[in-house]
Amino acid sequence: MEHNYHLKPRDYQMREMEMALLESDTDDDVEILSILAMEDERLKKERASTSHRGSIVGRKVIKRNYLQGEERLFHDYFSDNPVFPSHIFRRRFRMSRPLFFRLQSALEAYDPYFIQKRNAAGTLGLSSLQKMTAALRILAYGVAADSTDEYVRIGESTAVESLKKFVKAVVNIFSEEYLRSPNSNDIARLLAVNEKRGFPGMLGSIDCMHWKWKNCPTAWKGQYTGHSREPTLILEAIASYDRWIWHAFFGLPGSHNDINVLEHSSVFTELAQGRAPPVNYSINGHDYTMGYYLADDERDSNEVQEDDDYEQVPESIPIPVSREPTIEVQNFIQSHIRIRNRETHSQLQADLVEHLWQLHGQS
């Protein structure tokens, strides 16, 4: 009798029993042989299931039809004649369509994850439009990761992965240009544009907004609840006329007011340390040496956005800016006194009112 040395111990025993039974022709032996054959078949199926290396055993594969989701999304928002107009696109994606396309090109060039590929079966996978839309919907609306599945046709785990890669890529690509404080050239442009709009010396608009903290611990609710009567976190932000947000301070409890937040933020740190570029301007015959921010400033919805000519602003500012921290404590204290000077604040406020009246009061 030939021996098969590749058989496992249990299989070898069954083979020996089969060979012994074949030498007998009784009915009982035939019945036992049938049972052994069934057991052998069961063992083969069991081994096949344990050696499975595809999808997780027990998980149902959902055929989402990625192409159908991409076609619907493209037809609704990105075709030459989309279903939804530009103002709805801006509201739902929090940006214009040209800016979205710019992001798409940058992301595809930076990370191959956003390039549409074919799987092993040759089927096209998710496109960059679907991955970006899922990430932006989560960021814009604060919804759960699986809420985009029905429309975008993207699973929960893939939506989370897309969000993480989207945020990481945007920070790495654009942080050097946009996620920074204004330099001397930026400040010169801001001053030139704002003076043209009737606000000489203005650097930007500052405001605080409350973000609802849905999962705030019960023990902290009193500390984080303010006028909105629900737990919130406060975001202080400064934005320029073109919606460039170049300062953000986030995390204080919602029980604070705007003045308390301003006391804790670092918005005046560089000015107090003597490292901010100087700002000199005159209003109604009064000279000022520090810029200012408008609080709760809202743009007129009927105002026409003009394309400002930056060529009038020199590329290099002749005034050098020191980046060394102030050494003497006395200078630091005096800077804080000038920033908090109520008399200067009231005088500037009155001068701005008079200045704006002279510009627009007769119209």
Long-range contacts (C-beta under 8 A, 24 or more apart in sequence): 10-43, 11-40, 11-43, 14-39, 14-40, 62-155, 64-149, 64-153, 64-154, 64-155, 65-153, 66-123, 66-124, 66-125, 66-126, 66-127, 66-130, 66-153, 66-154, 67-124, 68-153, 69-130, 69-151, 69-152, 69-153, 69-154, 70-126, 70-127, 70-129, 70-130, 70-153, 72-151, 73-129, 73-130, 73-133, 73-151, 73-152, 74-129, 78-129, 92-137, 92-140, 93-133, 93-136, 93-140, 94-136, 94-139, 94-140, 100-132, 103-132, 103-170, 104-128, 104-129, 104-132, 106-169, 106-173, 106-174, 107-132, 107-166, 107-169, 107-170, 107-173, 110-169, 110-172, 110-173, 111-165, 111-169, 113-165, 114-165, 114-169, 126-153, 126-154, 126-158, 130-154, 131-158, 131-162, 131-165, 131-166, 132-162, 132-166, 134-158, 134-159, 134-162, 134-163, 135-159, 135-162, 135-163, 135-166, 135-167, 136-166, 138-163, 139-163, 178-244, 180-246, 181-246, 181-247, 181-270, 182-246, 183-321, 184-277, 184-317, 184-319, 184-321, 185-313, 185-315, 185-316, 185-317, 186-246, 187-277, 187-279, 187-291, 187-317, 188-313, 188-314, 188-317, 189-310, 189-313, 190-240, 190-241, 191-279, 191-281, 191-291, 192-308, 192-310, 192-312, 192-313, 193-241, 193-308, 194-241, 195-281, 196-308, 197-241, 198-355, 198-356, 198-359, 198-360, 199-294, 199-352, 200-281, 200-282, 200-283, 200-355, 201-279, 201-281, 201-283, 201-288, 201-290, 201-291, 201-292, 201-348, 202-291, 202-292, 202-293, 202-294, 203-238, 203-279, 203-291, 203-292, 203-293, 204-238, 204-239, 204-240, 204-241, 204-246, 204-247, 204-293, 204-294, 205-238, 205-239, 205-240, 205-293, 205-294, 205-295, 205-297, 206-236, 206-237, 206-238, 206-247, 206-262, 206-267, 206-293, 206-294, 206-295, 207-236, 207-237, 207-258, 207-295, 207-296, 207-297, 208-234, 208-235, 208-236, 208-237, 208-258, 208-261, 209-234, 209-235, 209-237, 210-234, 210-235, 210-254, 211-235, 213-254, 220-253, 222-255, 223-253, 223-255, 224-253, 224-254, 224-255, 225-254, 225-255, 226-253, 226-254, 226-255, 226-256, 226-257, 228-254, 230-254, 234-261, 236-261, 236-262, 236-265, 236-267, 238-267, 238-293, 258-295, 267-293, 268-339, 271-335, 271-339, 272-326, 272-332, 272-335, 272-336, 272-339, 273-325, 273-326, 273-332, 273-335, 274-322, 274-325, 274-326, 274-331, 274-332, 274-335, 275-321, 275-322, 275-323, 275-324, 275-325, 275-326, 276-321, 277-317, 277-319, 277-321, 278-319, 283-348, 283-351, 283-352, 283-355, 284-351, 284-354, 284-355, 286-347, 286-348, 286-351, 288-344, 288-348, 290-338, 290-339, 292-348
